[in-house]
């Protein structure tokens, strides 16, 4: 699938993720879309870096989804049930809880996270069972891109705390994980400003095609 064939809102989600990478932070992006399909906020992962436009940063709570949700002003957006939160990676317990408590009823994520992904919390308590939320994910065309970006980031900074996360990701996405290791060894994204997210997507497809994987 060409990048131009990827739905617009997913393109925008991954543009935010790539902007986070360009800021030197983890490449996870999130957007909030209203019931008319308009993007009303976006958020980057900012736990280790101060990223442009983030509400919170240099804090363990500064996840992409949280930053996007905190920008939704209830004085303006008084009825958010029909809104949708998009994320490039399955939300963790913190982000799933923030999504659920925000009042937004629709969640879409691009790739699974076997270690931290917590969409399975839905329905596990009386409170988490009371809202009729809809969850959609993963997205086959975007799974490898999400995992590739995140794993490359971890390998490039030798982030040892991510090792347990990588074990789960390698089980679900072995090809993307191996490609991330290869790219990190080659320092393929050492000068990331020369690329746009669509360039990364097509570079990934070229390599997977050369391996006859896609």
Phi, psi and omega in degrees: 000132176287156178300323181295341179272348177289132179307142186308315184294329174287322174304314182294323178299316181283335172297320178294319178300317180292321176300324177297317177299317179296332176281356180090016183243175181299132185279067171242132180233150178218147174225153173247130184241134180280180185286359174256007178082015180264137177283122182252344177198163176216159180213146178245155171290125188223029183292326185247349182223154171273106182264151182299128176085002182279147178281317178233151180201168185050044182209143182294347178267358188276058179274162184301313183296320179296316179298322178292316183292325181292343179274355180276103183280116182293343176288333179263314182258083188279338180228102188250008183305326182273002181282165181227136172260123175257139175221144180285348179217146181307128183297145176281180179304318179301310186286325176294319177297318179296317177301311184298317183283345181291339184095348176290139188254354185236131180230131176230133179226151189273321185222150178285154172229096185298331183278308187249345182300134189227030175294344178288355176290341179306126176082005185275346175225163177305320180293316181285003178249355189273340182257135180280069182276155178241131182240131180229127179158161000279177179250109187308321183289344187241354184302308183297323180297315180299313182292320179301311182299311183293317181291320177302315180302312181298315180294323185291334178253007181052053184276094187293333179296344181275354184305315177297326178295318183295330179299313178293320181294324179293331177290320183271328187226062183298323182294313180296321180293318178294323178293323178297318177298316180298312181297321180296318178297325180276351187054043187299327182251032181297327178243074190292338184294347178279354183245153165252166183299325179294330176294317179297318180300314182286327174298318178299313180298321179301317181289321179292323176295322179295333177269002180059041180262330177238000000 
